[in-house]
């Protein structure tokens, strides 16, 4: 980063320094690491609900989470690359083209090592599981509301408006049984998502050693980074209706 001093106060017990950043310089530009070559990569977000990104908010959220995913993978590569005898560095991606139509596509320039960390088939399993939970959650909430139970499934006050006690009791039992079925189904979907996430994490950890040979990044450190920077944006994309992520790569234009 290049900056200039705007104001400085060294007279007080705690000195203060105010600076204004003029521009950002990459680590590679400073000679601290060897830059990894960039490749043109097109990211495509696929989902069964094309109407979702028609609003500005929906589109913004999709783009935010897919960029967070790329940044999370880049963080993994850079943490692995900094431990090498000759450190390597993946520069921030450069957005070359963006299409908001369905499916949403984004063309970026980014190091091949970044996108190479993500097994698309396993990432799709996480997206699909998260999308299923988001799709079935409204039915669960409707069942809770009609049954009169609290959000944790405990009974409500059991009050009814008119009708015979026997009929009310039958309706309550039917509603309670439906709610239990939905809760079991929801928990099954959550376990599917957890399993998909664990499988993807293990695959990414295996790929780090192949993508950045000789890295001293431990499996525990890498697992923490995946849990913080990779899985959350994938789950969020699934919650927004994205069920698959496609990538195509090619050499970068000179």
Residue pairs with C-beta under 8 A, 6 or more apart in sequence:
1 21
1 23
1 24
1 25
2 21
2 22
2 23
2 24
2 25
3 19
3 20
3 21
3 22
4 19
4 20
4 22
5 17
5 18
5 19
6 18
6 19
6 20
7 16
7 17
7 18
8 15
8 16
8 17
8 18
9 15
9 16
9 17
26 35
26 89
26 91
26 92
27 33
27 89
28 34
28 35
28 89
28 91
32 87
32 89
33 81
33 82
33 87
33 88
33 89
34 86
34 87
34 88
34 89
35 88
35 89
35 90
35 91
36 77
36 81
36 88
36 89
36 90
36 91
36 111
36 112
36 113
37 111
37 112
37 252
38 91
38 94
38 109
38 110
38 111
38 252
39 109
39 110
39 111
39 112
39 249
39 250
39 251
39 252
40 96
40 107
40 108
40 109
40 249
40 250
40 251
40 252
40 253
41 107
41 108
41 109
41 110
41 112
41 115
41 247
41 248
41 249
42 105
42 106
42 107
42 108
42 247
42 248
42 249
43 66
43 70
43 105
43 106
43 107
43 108
43 245
43 246
43 247
44 103
44 104
44 105
44 245
44 246
44 247
44 248
45 62
45 66
45 103
45 104
45 105
45 237
45 242
45 245
46 103
46 242
46 243
46 244
46 245
46 246
47 103
47 131
47 240
47 241
47 242
47 243
47 244
48 131
48 241
48 243
49 241
50 102
50 103
52 58
52 62
52 240
52 241
53 59
53 62
53 100
53 102
53 104
58 240
59 100
59 104
61 236
61 240
62 104
62 237
62 240
62 242
63 98
63 104
63 106
65 233
65 236
65 237
65 240
66 106
66 233
66 237
66 245
67 93
68 229
68 232
68 233
69 118
69 230
69 233
69 234
69 237
70 93
70 108
70 110
70 114
70 115
71 92
71 93
71 229
72 225
72 226
72 228
72 229
72 230
72 233
73 114
73 115
73 117
73 118
73 229
73 230
74 90
74 92
74 93
74 110
74 111
74 114
75 225
75 229
76 117
76 204
76 208
76 222
76 225
76 226
76 229
76 230
77 88
77 90
77 111
77 113
77 114
77 117
77 211
77 212
78 89
78 90
79 217
79 221
79 222
79 225
80 208
80 211
80 212
80 215
80 217
80 222
81 87
81 88
81 89
81 90
81 212
81 215
82 89
83 215
83 216
83 217
84 212
84 214
84 215
84 216
85 214
88 212
90 110
90 111
90 113
90 114
91 111
93 108
93 109
93 110
93 114
94 108
94 109
94 110
95 106
95 107
95 108
96 107
96 108
96 109
97 105
97 106
97 107
98 105
98 106
98 107
99 105
99 106
109 252
112 249
113 211
113 212
115 247
115 249
116 207
116 211
117 204
117 207
117 208
117 211
118 204
118 230
118 247
119 200
119 203
119 204
119 207
120 245
120 246
120 247
122 196
122 199
122 200
122 203
123 200
123 234
123 245
124 243
124 244
124 245
125 196
125 199
125 200
126 193
126 196
126 197
126 200
126 231
126 234
126 235
126 238
127 234
127 237
127 238
127 242
127 243
127 244
127 245
128 196
128 238
128 243
128 244
129 189
129 192
129 193
129 196
129 238
130 193
130 234
130 235
130 236
130 237
130 238
130 239
131 238
131 239
131 241
131 242
131 243
132 189
132 192
133 186
133 189
133 190
133 193
133 238
133 239
134 238
134 239
134 240
134 241
136 182
136 185
136 186
136 189
137 186
139 182
140 179
140 182
140 183
140 186
143 175
143 178
143 179
143 182
144 150
144 151
144 153
144 179
146 175
147 156
147 172
147 175
147 176
147 178
147 179
148 155
148 156
148 157
148 158
148 159
148 172
148 175
149 155
149 156
149 176
149 179
150 156
153 179
153 180
153 183
158 172
160 168
193 235
197 231
197 234
197 235
200 230
200 231
200 234
201 223
201 226
201 227
201 230
201 231
204 222
204 226
204 230
205 219
205 222
205 223
205 226
208 215
208 217
208 222
209 215
237 245
